[in-house]
Amino acid sequence: MRPNRITTSLIMLWTGILSVGCSSDMTGVLSNNVVAFRDIEASDTPIPPEVLDQAKAVAIFSSTQAGLIFGGKGGDGVFVKRTGDGFSPPLAVDLIQGSVGLQIGAQSESMVYIFRTNAAVDHFLETGRYAIAEASGSFGDGSGSTDPIDISKEEVLVYSKAKGLYGGVVVGGMGFKIDEDVNARTYDGASTSRILSGDVTIPHGTNVLWKILKNQN
C-alpha cells in the first residue's frame, strides 16, 4: 500500500505542476502567449524578421515541464495562419509532450513554431495535430537562454526560451493538437476552417497578438 500511495502522490504532484499556467479560456491563452512571444523576442537570439515574414503559420506556447522519472509538458497555445496581409483569428491548441528518462525539476518555457510551407500547415489542419521526434540530454542553469531548434529548414522551425532549473536525459516526442473545447466555447462551435477564414467574432486580445507578429515588438 505504501508504494502505491507514494506513486499516487508523485502523479498528483506531476499533474499539478503541469497544470500551472494553463488557461481554460481564449483570453487567458492569448495573454500567456503574447508574453511567451515577447520573451523570445527579448532574448539574445530573437526570431529573425525575415523568418516571421515568410511564415505560412505560427504557433506560440507557454508551457511548464516537470519530471519525476516519467516526465511531460503541459501548456496552452495559439495557432494563427497567414491570410494575405496578416494572420487569422487564433485557434486554440494544446501542447503535448511525453518523455521517459531520469529527470528532476520543473521549468517554464516559451516556444514558437514557425511553419514555412503550406504543406506543413495543411498536414496539421487535416490531422488536427503536429508532432516531431525528440532525443536530447539537457541541463538548464536558469539563465533564460534561447535555443533555436532547426527541426526542418523546409517545413518547421522551433524557437524556445527556458526559465528555471531542469536536468536530465529526455527521450520522447513533442507536438500539439487542436483544443476543440476552448475553440467551441470561444467561437460558438464554429469549424476550424471557419475560424481560420475569419468568419467569427474576434476574441479579446487578438489585436495585440496580431500587432506583435507584424511588428515584432
C-alpha positions in Angstrom: 0.0 0.0 0.0 2.8 2.4 0.9 4.5 2.2 -2.6 1.1 2.8 -4.3 0.5 5.8 -2.1 3.9 7.3 -3.0 3.3 6.7 -6.7 -0.1 8.3 -6.5 1.3 11.3 -4.7 4.0 11.7 -7.3 1.5 11.5 -10.2 -0.7 14.1 -8.4 2.3 16.4 -7.9 3.4 16.0 -11.5 -0.1 16.7 -12.8 -0.4 19.7 -10.6 2.9 21.2 -11.9 1.9 20.7 -15.5 -1.5 22.4 -14.9 0.2 25.6 -13.6 0.0 28.3 -16.3 -2.7 26.5 -18.3 -5.8 28.6 -19.1 -9.2 27.3 -20.0 -10.4 30.4 -21.9 -9.1 32.1 -25.0 -8.4 35.4 -23.3 -6.0 33.8 -20.8 -4.4 31.7 -23.6 -3.8 34.8 -25.7 -2.4 36.8 -22.7 0.0 34.0 -21.7 1.3 33.5 -25.3 1.8 37.2 -26.0 4.1 37.2 -23.0 5.8 34.0 -24.3 6.4 35.5 -27.8 7.8 38.7 -26.2 10.1 36.6 -24.0 11.7 35.1 -27.1 11.9 38.4 -29.0 13.7 40.0 -26.0 16.3 37.3 -25.8 19.8 37.3 -27.3 18.6 35.3 -30.3 15.1 36.5 -31.3 13.3 35.2 -34.4 14.8 36.8 -37.5 12.2 39.2 -39.1 12.6 37.5 -42.5 11.7 34.1 -40.9 8.5 35.5 -39.5 7.7 37.5 -42.7 7.8 34.3 -44.7 5.9 32.2 -42.2 2.8 30.4 -43.5 1.5 29.9 -39.9 2.8 30.4 -36.4 2.1 28.5 -33.2 3.0 30.0 -29.8 3.2 28.2 -26.4 3.8 29.0 -22.8 4.5 25.6 -21.1 5.6 24.0 -17.8 7.8 21.0 -17.9 8.1 18.6 -14.9 10.0 15.4 -14.4 9.7 12.6 -11.9 11.2 9.6 -13.7 8.4 9.9 -16.3 8.1 13.4 -17.5 6.0 15.6 -19.7 5.0 19.1 -20.7 1.7 20.8 -20.4 0.6 24.1 -21.8 -1.8 26.1 -23.9 -1.1 27.7 -27.2 -2.5 29.6 -30.2 -2.1 28.8 -33.9 -2.6 31.5 -36.5 -2.5 31.1 -40.3 -1.2 33.7 -42.8 -4.0 35.4 -44.6 -2.9 37.9 -47.2 -1.5 40.9 -45.3 -1.9 39.5 -41.8 -3.0 36.5 -39.8 -6.1 34.6 -39.0 -8.0 34.6 -35.7 -6.3 32.4 -33.1 -7.0 28.7 -33.0 -6.5 27.3 -29.5 -4.1 24.4 -29.4 -2.7 22.1 -26.6 1.0 21.3 -26.2 1.6 17.6 -25.9 4.9 16.0 -24.9 5.7 12.7 -23.3 9.2 11.6 -22.2 10.9 8.8 -20.5 14.2 9.1 -18.6 15.8 10.1 -15.4 14.5 13.6 -14.8 14.0 16.0 -11.9 12.9 19.6 -11.6 10.4 22.0 -13.2 10.9 24.6 -15.9 8.7 27.1 -17.7 9.3 27.5 -21.4 8.2 29.8 -24.2 8.1 28.2 -27.6 7.3 29.4 -31.1 6.7 27.1 -34.1 7.2 28.7 -37.5 5.5 26.8 -40.3 7.4 27.6 -43.5 5.4 25.6 -46.1 1.7 25.3 -46.9 2.1 21.5 -47.0 3.1 21.6 -43.3 0.1 23.8 -42.4 -2.3 21.6 -44.4 -1.0 18.4 -42.8 -1.6 19.9 -39.3 -5.1 21.1 -40.2 -6.0 17.8 -41.8 -4.9 15.6 -38.9 -5.6 18.0 -36.1 -2.1 17.6 -34.6 1.5 18.2 -35.3 4.3 16.1 -33.8 8.1 15.8 -34.0 10.6 13.3 -32.5 13.0 14.4 -29.8 16.0 12.9 -28.2 18.2 15.1 -26.1 20.3 15.5 -23.0 19.8 18.7 -21.1 20.7 20.7 -18.0 19.4 24.2 -17.5 21.1 26.8 -15.3 18.2 29.1 -15.2 19.8 31.7 -17.3 16.9 32.0 -19.6 18.9 31.5 -22.8 17.2 30.9 -26.1 17.9 27.9 -28.3 16.6 27.8 -31.9 16.0 24.2 -32.8 16.1 23.7 -36.5 13.5 20.8 -37.0 13.3 21.2 -40.7 14.7 24.0 -42.8 12.0 23.3 -45.4 9.0 23.0 -43.1 9.1 24.0 -39.4 11.4 25.9 -37.2 11.1 25.9 -33.4 12.4 28.6 -31.1 12.4 28.2 -27.4 13.4 30.1 -24.2 13.6 28.3 -20.9 13.3 29.7 -17.4 14.2 27.8 -14.3 16.1 24.6 -13.5 15.5 21.3 -15.3 18.0 18.5 -15.6 18.0 15.0 -17.1 18.2 12.9 -20.2 15.0 13.1 -22.2 13.8 10.7 -24.9 10.4 11.3 -26.3 8.3 13.4 -28.7 6.7 16.8 -28.7 3.9 18.4 -30.6 0.5 19.9 -30.2 -3.1 19.3 -31.1 -6.2 21.4 -31.7 -8.1 22.2 -28.5 -11.7 21.5 -29.5 -13.2 22.5 -26.2 -11.7 26.0 -26.0 -12.4 26.7 -29.6 -16.0 25.6 -29.3 -16.5 27.9 -26.3 -14.8 30.8 -27.9 -16.3 30.6 -31.3 -19.7 29.1 -30.5 -19.0 25.8 -32.2 -17.5 27.2 -35.4 -15.4 24.8 -37.5 -11.6 25.1 -37.7 -11.8 26.3 -41.4 -14.4 28.9 -40.5 -12.2 30.2 -37.6 -9.1 30.5 -39.8 -11.1 32.2 -42.6 -12.0 35.0 -40.1 -15.8 34.3 -40.3 -16.1 34.6 -36.5 -16.2 37.2 -33.7 -12.6 38.1 -32.9 -11.6 37.2 -29.3 -10.5 40.0 -26.9 -6.7 40.3 -27.1 -6.3 39.1 -30.7 -5.3 42.5 -31.9 -2.3 42.5 -29.5 -1.2 39.2 -30.9 -1.5 40.4 -34.5 0.4 43.5 -33.7 3.4 41.7 -32.2 3.5 39.2 -35.0 3.5 42.0 -37.5 5.8 44.4 -35.8 7.8 42.0 -33.5 7.7 44.4 -30.6 
